[in-house]
Amino acid sequence: MKEYFEAEMRLLQDAAQEFAEAYPEQAAMLNLNAVKDRDPYVERLLEGMAFLTAKVRERIDDGVPELSENLLDQINPSLCRPYPSYTLVQFSPSRQHKKTIEISKGTNLAASGVGPEEVRCEYVTTSVLKVQPLVITHASAMDKLGGGTRVQIDIQKLSNFEWEDLELTDLLLHLHCDHALAYALYECLTNVKGEASVSVEGGSFVGRLTVRPALLRPYDSLLPSGSRGHVAFNLLHDYFNARDKFLFIDIDGFQPESWPQSANSIKLLIETPTALPAGHNIGKDTFQLNCIPAVNLFDAQTEPVVVNGKLPDYPLLVDHSYRNCANVYSVQHVVGRNPQTGHTREYQPLQNLTYRRASDPTYSTYNRNMPNGKRRSFISVSGHTAIATEILSVDVLASNEDYPRQYLDIGKLKELASDIDQNLEVRNITRPSRMLRAPDIHDYQWQLISLMSLTLSSLGEVDKLKTLLSLFDWSDQEENKNRILAIEKVDVQLKHKVTKGILCQGLEISLEINESGFSSRSDIYLFGTVLHQFFSDYANITEYVETRVTALPSYKEWTWKPNIGRRLII
């Protein structure tokens, strides 16, 4: 709004000078050509005209984004909303726990009395987590003779129980250290040429293990998308705006029922040809058990909305108990009640593909940027009768915006939902991130919509891949921009191979990346891992994808195992 107002004021001042030059006698009556001592009433008049015209211009310009926003909301809803604050949380079982505890996706966590407004900040977990009553007692990494690394992790029971009582087929570990070491460990531990094994107390070997990257699956996305949108884009969205989510590994292949039940501890040994950076410092705190990401989204209600048919739309304000420290993320459910008769009726989203009559009530929502820079949600309804006033009860998904980043410290997110075992403790082990907004790019939403026609074969042009990635980078960080700019070449080749007697068609995607755009080669490896997963998720289910990344100028090369595409053909 400020930019529109200033532009209109400049236009009026220029027009006044031109008028004064053309008609000096009339201009003198209004002091239009005076530099000082202008008539204050004329000044107020010009300012009022500038403000009204600015509002008209802003409303006209908002018309196109509203159309594109509603369309984008149907295609991929998370891309037309801010990226909320996220953090990593850790669950700590007590010695009373003797079995695995499953924490479902969407479990509520909270911190009360946060900041000067003493607001309640709420988060939800974004993936299923199996909390194991285990503790890491020792961790170390040693260089192998001839190159490579040997990583050892000792894990012990919290109390006396049988190994077979645990649901321990796999184990999720978070790499809780600085990013440089975390990237190196990520490459070191998930390298396909590495070997992993587990032995029980006393050194008895009990089995081989598989170590792989974790939380790359479509349903591990931090943001809710429902059944709409392509899940592959969520992966890129998370990578650029919530990279800590990817610093997890999954160790698979445990068979605790075959272990000696009297053993109190196990030892994980991982040998890999990848070397860690010199001077690394690895201890038991480098690896953390029972951790999972959580995002600042929670169920809430807005203040009642009085619909009288006199306005085209109505603002949505989250319940006043949040003291203006929360905002609407998305609308979940709308019910209207006639205050005179008590009759209620449910409103359906206008865009829903459901059978309805012309008189059935519907609603639509859209967002506007307010003069103070904040985002405000509005709702408009149809099917309203001009005779009766109706009060809307609106259930929403809300966020605390930037408030947690400012006031929520590490360890303060420690309140569990009532349906969770209260002997279980939880705390956030990272500082909450700030809320991110979409880049201020002209026609940004239309650019996102154009991605719906994207095919992997069209990414053979490096500029197209860079443009695609930049649309999901909302972080405004130079390091992310450098990562994108470091892509020097992309080559997409159609391949055929015979697998189990069946001729399969696939794509071989080769990338050349300049090392100067990344903090290390391991940073490139993580980038390549995410891109390979994105290509696999986006490829058709009838083809496979093989990704190859070459780092320049060292010509270090990584190749990822071919994956079958996951995109359904309709």
N, C-alpha and C positions, 0 to 999 in steps of 0.2 A: 504493500500500500504506500509506503514511504517513497519508493521510486516513482510510482505513478503520480503522486502529489507533487513531487519536485519537478517532474517533467512538465506537468500542466502549468505550474507556476512560471517556469522558464518560458513556456509557449505564450502565456498571457502577457508576460513582461515584454517579450519581443513584439507581440502583436500591438501592445500599447505604444511602443516606440514608433512602429510603422504608422499607426493611426495618427500619432502626434505630428509626425513629419508631413503626412498628407493633409491633415486638417488641424493646423496649429491653434486656431481660434477655439474650436470645440474642445480640444485637448487641454487648453489652458484652464477651462472651467473645472476640470477634474484633476488638474495638476499631474496629468499622465506623463508629461515630459520632464517633470522635476526630479532631480536626483535626491533631494532632501525635502523634508516638510511636506510629504504627500498627505493628502486628505486621509485620515485614519479610517473613515467610513468606506472610502473607495478601496483601501487596502483590505479591509475585512470582506468587502464584497468580492474582490478578486480571489481572496483565499477561499471563501465559501464556494465560489464557482469552480476553483481548482479541485477542491475536495470532492464535490459532487461529480465532476467529470472524471476524476480519478477512480471513484467508485464504479462508475459506469464502465470505464475501460477495464478495470480489474474483473468485473462481473462478466464482460464479454470474453476476456481471455480465459476466465475460469470455465466457460462453457465447454470448450474442447477437452480440457483435462477431466471434467466430470464425465463426459462420454467415454473417454479412454479409460478412466478409472473403473467405471462400472464394467466395461468389457474385460479389463485386466483382472478384475476381481473374480470373474468367472473362469478365467484361464489359469491364473496362479495368484491366489489371494494374498499370500505373504509378501509379494513384490509391490503391492500398492499400499503397504502399511510400514511404519517405522520398524527397525530391527531393535527389539527391546533388550534391556540389560540382561546379561547372563553371568553365571558364576559356576564354579565347581564345588560340589559338596561331598563330604565324606561321612559315612555312617560307621559308628563304632559300637559293636556288640559288647555286652558285658560277659563276665565269666558264667553267668546263669544260662547263656545261650549255648545249646549243644547241637543245634541243627541249622541248616541254611534258612535264611529269612528272605523272602522275595519281596522286593519293593517294586510295585507296578509303575508303569509309565503314567505320569500325571499326578503323582503323589504330592500333596501340598506341604510346603515348608514356609515358615514365617519368622519374622523378627518384629517384636512390638516395641513401641516407644522410640522409634528411630528419628534422630535429628531434632531440630528445634520445634518442629510441629508435632513431635511424638506420634508419627504416622506408623501404621502397620504395613510393612513391606512383605509381600508374598511371592513365592517362587513355586514352580512345579518341575519335577524331574522330567527329563525328555526321553528316557529309555528305561527298559526293565533292568533291574540290578539284583543280583543274588548276593546278599550279604553273608559272608562266611565268617564263622567264629575263629579266625586265624589272625596271626600277627607276624610281620616280617621282623626277624631278629638280627639279620646280617645281610649285607649285600656288598659285593666287590666286583671289580673288573681288572683283569690282568692281560697284558700283551702276550701273545703267543710267540714262541720261537718260530721264526720264518714268516711272521706276519699274521695279522688277525687278532681277535679278542676272545677271551674266555670270561663270561659273566656268570657269577654264582649268586643265588638268592636263597637264603634259608628262611623257611616258614614254619611256625610252631602253632600248636593248638592253644587256645585260650584257657581251656579247661579239659577235664578228663571225659572223653567221649569216643565213640567208635568212628573210624574214618568212613565206614559204609553208611553212617547216618547222614552224611553230607551229600548234597546234590552238587558234586564237584566234577562235572565233566569238562568244564573250562573255567578259567580264572582271568578276570579283567584287572589289568594293572595300569595305573596312571604314572606317567613319567613326570614327576614333580620336581623340576629343577629349571635352571635357566634355559632359554630357548636353544642356545648353541649346543649345549650338551644333550638336551632333549631330542633335537633333530638327529644328532649323531647316534644316540641310542636307538632311536626309531629305525634308522637305516640298518644299524648293526643287528638288532634283534629280529627284524622282519625280513632280512635278506634270505632269499630262497635257497641260497647255497649253505646256509647255516644249519647246525644240528642242535636239537634240544632234547634233554632227557631229565627224568626225575628219579631220585633215589630216596629211600627212607632212612631214618635214623640208624646209624651204624654203617652206612655206605652201601647198602644192598640196592642194586639197580632194579627198578620195577617197571620201566617203560619209556618209550619214545614220545616226544611231544611235538606239537606244531605251533609255531608262533606266527601270528598274522596281524595286520592292522585292524583296529577295532573301530566301531561306531561309524562305519562307512555305508551301512545299509540304509535304504530309503526311509525306513520307519524310525531311524535314529536322528532324523532332522530336528533341529532345535525348535523350528517354528511350525505351528499347525497349518496344514493345508487341506485337511479333509480328504475327500475323494477327487478334488479338483487340482488341476495343474500337473506338470510333469516333475516327478521327484528328482530328476537329474539336476535341474536348476537349483534345487535346495542345497545340493552338495557344494556348488560353487558359492552360493550365498553364505553358507557357514564358513567355508575356507577363508574368505576374505574378511569376514566380520567377526568370527569366533574361532580363531585358529587353535586355541587351547583345547577345543573339543577333539581335535585329531591326535593329541598327544596321549593316546591310549593304545595298548596292545592286548591281544587276546591269546592266552595260552591254552591250547586245546589238546585233548588226548588223555586226560586223567582217568584212571580206573581205580578209585579208592577201595572198592569192594575186594580187590585182590591184594591189598597191602596188609602187612602185619598190623593187626589192630592195636597192639601194645605200643607201637611206635608213636612218639609224641611230636615228631617233626619230620619235614621232608626238605630235600635240597634240589633246587632247580639249577641245571647246568646248561648254558647256551654257548656254543662255540661257533664263531663266524669268521669269515675271511676279511671282514671289514674292520679297520682299525679305528679306535677312538682318538680324538684330538689329544695332543700332548698336554699334560698337566691336569687331566680330568680328575675330579674328586667325587667318587661314588660311595655312598653309604646307604644305610637302611632307609633313610628318609627320601632317597632318590626315587624309590618305588613306593607307591601308595595303593593299598587295597581298599575295596568297597567305596570307590569314588564314581561319580556320575555328574554330567552337566545338569544345570537347572536354569530355567528362564523365568524372567519376571512377568508372568501372566497369571491372572487369577480371575475367578468368577466374581462379579459384582452387579449391582443394580444402579441405574441412573436415578436422578431426581425425577419425580413424576412429571410427565409431559402433558400439558393441557392442550388438547386439539380442539380448536373452535372454528376451523375453516377459514380464518381470516388471514392466515400466513401460508406461504408456499412451503415452508419448511420450519423445523423447530430444532434448536440446539440440544445436544445431549451432554449432560453434566453428570459425572460419577458422583455417587452418594456423598453428601457433604461431610460425612465422618472422615473422609480422606483429605479434607481441608485443601482442596485444589492441588494436591500432590499426586493425583492419579488422572489418567485420561483414558478414553475409550480406544480399545484396540480393534474390536469387531463386535457387531451386534449378533446375539445368539437367538433371542426369542422376544417377541413383542405381543402383548395382550392389551386390548382396550376394554375399559369399563365405563358404562354409562352411570354417572353419579346419582341420577334421579331414579332409575329403574334397577340398578345393580346388575344389569345384563352385561355379560362379558363376551368377547369374541377374539379369536386369535388371528393375528395378521401374518401373512405369508410373504417371504421375500419376493419382490417383483420378478426377479430373474429365475426363480425356481421353475423347473420343468415339471409342473404338476397340473392336473386337471382342475379348473376352477371356473365358476360362472363370472359374468361381468360385474356382478354386485359384490363378489367376495373381496374382503379388504386385503390390501397389499401394502408393503412399505419398501422404500429404497433409501439407501444411505450414501453419503458422500462427505468428503472432507474439505475444509478450507483452511488456509493459513491466515491467522488473525493478525491485526496490526502489531501485537506484541511479539510476533514471531512464533507463537504456539499453534499447534494443530488442533482444530475443533471439528467434531463430528456433528452432522446434521441428519435429521430424518424427515422424510416426506411420506405422506400416506395417501392412499386412494380408497374409495368406497366409503368416505365419510359423508354423513348427511348434514346439510346446512342447519338443520333444526336443533340437533342435540350437541352438547359438549361432551367430549370423551376424554378420559384420562388414561394415558398409556403407561403401562409398567414394562420397562425395557431391561431385559437381562443381557449383560455384555461381558465380554472378555476385556479386562483392563490391565494397564501397566502403570508403574510408578514413575515412568519416564526417566529423568536423570537423577531423581532423588536418591536411589540406592548408591549410585556412584559417588555422590557427595557425602553421604552420611553413614552408610552401612559398612562397618569395618569387618575385617577377617574374624571369623569365629562367632559372629553375632547372629547368624541365621541358624537358630537352634531349636525352633519350635516345630514339633511333628504333628501331623493330623491325628485326631483322636482314635482313629481306627488302626493305627500303627502301634506295635509293641512299645510301650513307654519306657521300657528298660533299654531300648535302643537310643543311642545319642546321635546327633547330627550336628555338623558345623560346616560353614563355608570355608574352604582352604585357599580361596583366591578372592581378591577384591572384585566386587561387581563391576562389570564394564559399563560404559556410558551407552545411552540409547543412540542409535544411528538413524539418520534420515536419508532418503533417496537423494542422489546428486541433483543439484540445481541445473539441469540440462534441459534446453528447449526440446519439447516433444519427447521427453525421456520415456514416458509410458508407451507412446506409439512405437518407439524402438524396441521395447520389451515385447510388445504384441507381435512385432515382425519376427521375433524368434520362433514363433509357433510354426513357421514354414521352414525352419532350419533343418538341414540334413547334414549328417557327418561328412559326406563327400564334399559339401560346399565349404568345409573348413580347410580345404587345401590351400587357401590364400591366407597368408599370415595376418594381414590386416583384419580379416573377418574374425579370426580367432581372438585377436587382441581386443577388438570392439566388443565381442561377446563377453569376454572376461571383465572388461572395464565396467560393463553395465551392472555387475554384481558386486563391485568394490565400492562400498559405501563408507569405508573407514577413513578416507582422506589422509592416508598415510603414504609417505614417499616410498617406503619399502615395498608396499604392494604395487604401486605404480611401476617401480623398477623391475619387479618380478614380471609384470606383463610386458614391459618394453624389452625385456631380455630375450623374448622369443624371436629368433632370427629367421627360422625357416620351418615350414610345416609341409609335409608330404603325405597324401592319402592315396593308398594303392588298393585296388580291388584284388583280392586273393581267393584262391580255391584250394581246398585240401580234402583228403579222404580221411574221415574219422569213423572207426568201427564199421567200415564198409559203406559209409554214407558220404556223398559229395557235399561239402559244406562251403558256403560262400562267406567271406569275411572282409574286414578292412584292416590294413596294416597302416597305422598312423605313426609317422616318424617326426620327431621334433628336434631341432637344434637350438640350444639355449646358451646364452652367454653367461658365464659364471659371475661376471661383474655385477649382475643385477640381484644376486643372492648372497646371503651371509656365509654360505658354505655349500659344498657339494651335497651334503645331507639335506640342506634346505631344498635343493633342486629335487632330490629323491622324494621328499614329502609332496612337493608340487606335482611331480610326475605320477605319484600314487593316486592323488586326488583326481588328476586329469584322466588317468586310465579308468578309474571308477566312473567318472562322468561319461566318458565315451561308451563304456559298457552299459550304463543305465539308459543312455539315449539311443543306442543302436537298436535296430529292429530285432525282434525275437528270432528271426530266421537267419541271422548272421552273427558272426563272432567278431571280436575286436582284439587286436594285438597292438600294444603301444611300445614304442622304442624312443628313448630320450638320450641325446648325446650332448654332453657338456663341453663347451668351447672356452678356452683353447686346449684344454687337457685331453679332449676326446674320450673322457670317461663315459661309458655307455651302460644304461640300464634297460632291461627288457622285462616286461610284465607278462605273466601267464595269460594266454588268451581266455577271454570271458565271452559267454553267450550273451547277446543283447537282451534287454528286458522290456523294450518298448513294444507294446501290442499294436498290431496292424488292424485298423478298423476299416 
